[in-house]
Amino acid sequence: MQDWPWEVADAACVEEYLQLYARAGDTERIVLMEMLLQAATEQRTPQKRRVAWAKIEALLTQNADLHAATAHYWCLWGYEGKGFHITPHVRAWWIAHYPIPDDLADDKLLNDQL
């Protein structure tokens, strides 16, 4: 299945995914990051989401180039809604590390969301 990392991700397993990430190679880290982001977006409360995000954000920052494509996907640039629950966090992280895509730099809707 194409989207299996998202389908099997479990909101209750963030700590387990983090432990696996620490021991994983780059290929596995890409899949684990997808699972971490999905698990974070499925957290039941904004507080739990923020706690998970803080840990994920540190990994994204440590391995920004490795996870740039994954983070770009989760930003949902150009999407009129807010996207996933974690999307605003990922967008803020992206803007701190990479430029906003050129075709969206003047997008009023995007700037209003940020």
N, C-alpha and C positions, 0 to 999 in steps of 0.2 A: 504494500500500500504506500502510496506517495506521501501521505501525511501522517504516517504512523507515530512519529515522535509526539505529535500533538494529541493524537487519539489515546495514547497510552499514558501520557503525563498525568500524574496524580497530585492534586494540591497538597496532600498530606505528606508527600515525599520530598519536599524541597531540600531538607537536610541530607537525605540520602543521595540526591543528585549532586549536591555540593561535594560530598565526600568522594563520589565517583569522579567528578570533574577534576579533583585534586590529583588523582592518580592516572588520568586518561591522557592519551595522545591527542594531537590536534583534530584528527578526524572524528574521534569520539566526543571531543569537547564541542564541536559544532552541533552534533545531535543533542548532547546534554544541554547546551544553551537553549536550543529550541524547546526542550522539555521543561527547563527552568522557567522560561518565559510563559509557556502555557500554564504551568503549575501556579505561577504568580498571578496570572490573570484570573485564575479560578479560585483564588483565595476568597473566603466568605465575607471578610470585612476589609474596609480600606486600611485599617491598622495592620492587619496581617499582610496585606498586599505591600504596604510600605516597608515592613520588616523584611519580607522576601526580596523586594526590589533593592534594598540597601546592599544585600549580599550579592545579588546579580550584577548590580551596577559596578561593584568592585572588580568582578571578573571581566566584565565588558571593557573596563578601563585598562586592566592589565593586558588584555588580549584584543585590543580594539581592531587591529587589522584582520585578525582571524575571524571576528564576529561581525564585521562591517556589513556583509550581505544579509545576515540574519537580522541585525538591528534595523537595517534599511527596510526590510520587509515589514517588521513590526511597527515601524513608524506610520505606515499606511499613508504616505504622502499623497495628497490629492484627493483623499477620501473625505467626503463632506461631513461625516459623523466623527465621533471621537475614536472610533475603532474599538480595539480590545481595551479592557480595563487598564492594562499596563501601557498602552500606546502613549499617553501623555508623558509618562516617565521616560520611555525610550526616546521619544522626540526631544525632550529636554537634554537627555544624554547626548544624542546625536548632535544637536546644535552646539554643545560644549566641545565636541571633538571633530566635527566635520561641518562643511558648509551645507546650508539648505540647498537642495537640488535647484539648479538655475531656473527651471520651468515653474518653480513654486515660490521663488524669492519675493515676488511682488503679489502673491496671492493673499488678498485681504482676509479671506476666511481662515487661512492658515495662521496669519499673524494674529487674528482675534483669538484663536485657540491657544496660542503660546502666551 
